[in-house]
Amino acid sequence: MLSTNTLYLVVGILLLYLGAELLVDGAARLALGFGLKAAIVGVTVVAFATTTPELFVAILSGLDYSTSLGLGAIIGSNIANIGLVLGIAALIRPLSVNEDVFREHVPFMVLAAVLLVGLGLDGTLGRFDGGVFLLLLAAFTGYLFYRMQQTEGEVESDEVDLDEDVDPKLMDFAKLGGGLLLLLLGSRWLIQGGQGALEALGFGPRFVGLTVLAFGTSLPELAASVVSAARGEEELSIGNVVGSNIYNILAVLGVLALMVPLNVPTDTLSFDFPVLIVFTFGIIAIMLNNRDISRLDGGVLVGGYLVFFYFLLP
């Protein structure tokens, strides 16, 4: 049984990665082709595309398995996005912080994290809480559209390498569709394999969500940020993580809480929430230092995530 679950787990992670790659590539090319700046694309299109695995996993796990599984996947994913994704990207190449992203988008990331902790202190996240998340998401989205209108046309569409033999937009939409299909299959198999394998070893839903599901759904962010850092596109790396952490809470938990009330375990209140706040404010402190994330900072972030993982072990 363990070997079958492991196979589901590995294939699920692979499909999530491939699906997110297609989704990110198609979405980013479409956005850049319409003239959006890289920093805006990172916070919006790429971030939302790489959040899709969390959306699928959280909703499917919350409806079919355990709400603790879905909540743990989101909290763990946000922690992994800061500790692992930004940490590893900074180890590859120091990341300069875009001033617009820091002033205009990072506050929404902080507000989302603080709001999650505040609303979850009573032990539940119900439909009212989900409505609050989605209301803030609407405000954030409206602000993004306002900013997009101000920056429209600042990036020319010929910056994107397009295949002249095939309608580029048709190809990009095909990538979006294929990516979504792979994400759906990958999400189901990741949940089934991850939960089965770890519960067979005696681990509970919270641990499964915070570790294997969180890591699996953070692979798209990791891939997008690492590739962006290697190419010297730091704006995409940081914008991707900031935007993903916003969408994870406001969009994913907002939708999930509207569909089914979420119980917040005691361990989440006493440990997971404080760790999320520490990582969130920690990355702000790092960004404030010369407006960059150095390799030393990257090492600290990765080390902090490994310490978090260690304390999760029974």
Backbone hydrogen bonds, N-H to C=O, Kabsch-Sander energy under -0.5 kcal/mol:
donor,donor_aa,acceptor,acceptor_aa,energy
5,N,1,M,-2.3
6,T,2,L,-2.4
7,L,3,S,-2.0
8,Y,4,T,-2.3
9,L,5,N,-2.5
10,V,6,T,-2.7
11,V,7,L,-2.6
12,G,8,Y,-2.6
13,I,9,L,-2.4
14,L,10,V,-2.3
15,L,11,V,-2.6
16,L,12,G,-2.3
17,Y,13,I,-2.4
18,L,14,L,-2.7
19,G,15,L,-2.9
20,A,16,L,-2.5
21,E,17,Y,-2.3
22,L,18,L,-2.1
23,L,19,G,-2.5
24,V,20,A,-3.4
25,D,21,E,-2.4
26,G,22,L,-2.6
27,A,23,L,-2.6
28,A,24,V,-2.8
29,R,25,D,-2.2
30,L,26,G,-2.0
31,A,27,A,-2.4
32,L,28,A,-3.0
33,G,29,R,-2.2
34,F,30,L,-1.1
34,F,31,A,-0.5
35,G,32,L,-1.5
36,L,31,A,-1.6
41,V,37,K,-2.6
42,G,38,A,-2.5
43,V,39,A,-1.8
44,T,40,I,-1.9
46,V,41,V,-2.5
47,A,41,V,-0.6
47,A,42,G,-0.8
48,F,44,T,-2.9
49,A,45,V,-2.4
50,T,46,V,-2.6
51,T,47,A,-0.9
52,T,48,F,-0.7
52,T,49,A,-0.9
55,L,51,T,-1.9
56,F,52,T,-2.5
57,V,53,P,-3.0
58,A,54,E,-3.0
59,I,55,L,-2.1
60,L,56,F,-2.5
61,S,57,V,-2.7
62,G,58,A,-2.4
63,L,59,I,-2.2
64,D,60,L,-2.5
65,Y,61,S,-2.1
66,S,61,S,-1.3
70,G,66,S,-1.5
71,L,67,T,-2.7
72,G,68,S,-2.3
73,A,69,L,-1.9
74,I,70,G,-1.6
75,I,71,L,-2.4
76,G,72,G,-2.7
77,S,73,A,-1.8
78,N,74,I,-2.3
79,I,75,I,-2.1
80,A,76,G,-2.6
81,N,77,S,-2.6
82,I,78,N,-1.5
83,G,79,I,-3.1
84,L,80,A,-1.8
85,V,80,A,-2.3
86,L,81,N,-1.9
87,G,82,I,-0.7
88,I,84,L,-3.2
89,A,85,V,-2.3
90,A,86,L,-2.5
91,L,87,G,-1.7
92,I,88,I,-1.6
93,R,89,A,-2.2
95,L,293,I,-2.3
96,S,94,P,-0.5
97,V,291,R,-2.8
98,N,96,S,-0.5
102,F,98,N,-2.3
103,R,99,E,-2.5
104,E,100,D,-2.7
105,H,100,D,-0.5
105,H,101,V,-1.8
106,V,101,V,-2.2
108,F,105,H,-0.6
109,M,105,H,-1.5
110,V,106,V,-2.3
111,L,107,P,-2.6
112,A,108,F,-2.5
113,A,109,M,-2.0
114,V,110,V,-2.7
115,L,111,L,-2.6
116,L,112,A,-2.2
117,V,113,A,-2.1
118,G,114,V,-2.7
119,L,115,L,-2.8
120,G,116,L,-1.7
121,L,117,V,-0.7
121,L,118,G,-0.7
122,D,119,L,-0.5
123,G,120,G,-1.9
125,L,262,L,-2.4
130,G,126,G,-2.3
131,G,127,R,-2.4
132,V,128,F,-2.0
133,F,129,D,-2.3
134,L,130,G,-2.4
135,L,131,G,-2.2
136,L,132,V,-2.2
137,L,133,F,-2.2
138,A,134,L,-2.2
139,A,135,L,-1.8
140,F,136,L,-2.6
141,T,137,L,-2.9
142,G,138,A,-2.6
143,Y,139,A,-2.1
144,L,140,F,-2.2
145,F,141,T,-2.4
146,Y,142,G,-2.0
147,R,143,Y,-2.3
148,M,144,L,-2.7
149,Q,145,F,-2.1
150,Q,146,Y,-1.3
151,T,147,R,-1.6
152,E,148,M,-0.7
153,G,35,G,-0.8
154,E,151,T,-2.1
155,V,35,G,-1.3
159,E,156,E,-1.7
160,V,157,S,-1.5
162,L,160,V,-0.9
164,E,162,L,-0.7
166,V,163,D,-1.0
171,M,167,D,-2.0
172,D,168,P,-2.4
173,F,169,K,-2.5
174,A,170,L,-2.0
175,K,171,M,-2.1
176,L,172,D,-2.0
177,G,173,F,-2.3
178,G,174,A,-2.6
179,G,175,K,-2.7
180,L,176,L,-2.2
181,L,177,G,-1.9
182,L,178,G,-2.2
183,L,179,G,-2.3
184,L,180,L,-2.0
185,L,181,L,-2.0
186,G,182,L,-2.9
187,S,183,L,-2.5
188,R,184,L,-1.8
189,W,185,L,-2.2
190,L,186,G,-2.6
191,I,187,S,-2.3
192,Q,188,R,-2.5
193,G,189,W,-2.8
194,G,190,L,-2.7
195,Q,191,I,-2.4
196,G,192,Q,-1.8
197,A,193,G,-2.7
198,L,194,G,-2.1
199,E,195,Q,-2.3
200,A,196,G,-1.5
201,L,197,A,-0.7
202,G,199,E,-1.1
203,F,198,L,-2.7
208,V,204,G,-2.1
209,G,205,P,-2.8
210,L,206,R,-2.5
211,T,207,F,-1.6
213,L,208,V,-2.2
214,A,209,G,-1.0
215,F,211,T,-3.2
216,G,212,V,-2.4
217,T,213,L,-2.4
218,S,214,A,-1.1
219,L,215,F,-0.6
219,L,216,G,-0.8
222,L,218,S,-2.6
223,A,219,L,-3.2
224,A,220,P,-3.0
225,S,221,E,-2.7
226,V,222,L,-2.6
227,V,223,A,-2.3
228,S,224,A,-2.0
229,A,225,S,-2.6
230,A,226,V,-2.6
231,R,227,V,-1.6
232,G,229,A,-1.2
233,E,228,S,-3.3
234,E,232,G,-1.0
236,L,233,E,-0.9
237,S,233,E,-1.3
238,I,234,E,-2.3
239,G,235,E,-2.0
240,N,236,L,-2.2
241,V,237,S,-1.5
242,V,238,I,-2.6
243,G,239,G,-2.6
244,S,240,N,-2.3
245,N,241,V,-2.4
246,I,242,V,-1.6
247,Y,243,G,-2.6
248,N,244,S,-2.7
249,I,245,N,-1.2
250,L,246,I,-2.6
251,A,247,Y,-1.5
252,V,247,Y,-2.2
253,L,248,N,-1.6
254,G,249,I,-0.8
255,V,251,A,-2.5
256,L,252,V,-2.6
257,A,253,L,-2.8
258,L,254,G,-1.4
259,M,255,V,-1.5
260,V,256,L,-2.8
262,L,125,L,-2.5
264,V,123,G,-2.8
269,L,265,P,-1.7
270,S,266,T,-2.4
271,F,267,D,-2.1
272,D,267,D,-1.3
273,F,268,T,-3.0
275,V,271,F,-2.1
276,L,272,D,-2.4
277,I,273,F,-2.2
278,V,274,P,-2.5
279,F,275,V,-2.6
280,T,276,L,-2.3
281,F,277,I,-2.7
282,G,278,V,-2.1
283,I,279,F,-2.1
284,I,280,T,-1.1
285,A,281,F,-2.1
286,I,282,G,-2.0
287,M,283,I,-2.4
288,L,284,I,-2.2
289,N,285,A,-0.8
289,N,286,I,-0.9
290,N,288,L,-1.2
291,R,287,M,-0.7
292,D,286,I,-0.5
292,D,289,N,-1.1
293,I,95,L,-2.8
294,S,292,D,-0.5
298,G,294,S,-2.3
299,G,295,R,-2.3
300,V,296,L,-2.1
301,L,297,D,-2.5
302,V,298,G,-2.4
303,G,299,G,-2.5
304,G,300,V,-2.6
305,Y,301,L,-2.0
306,L,302,V,-2.2
307,V,303,G,-2.0
308,F,304,G,-2.1
309,F,305,Y,-2.4
310,Y,306,L,-2.2
311,F,307,V,-2.1
312,L,308,F,-0.7
312,L,309,F,-0.7
313,L,309,F,-0.9
313,L,310,Y,-0.8
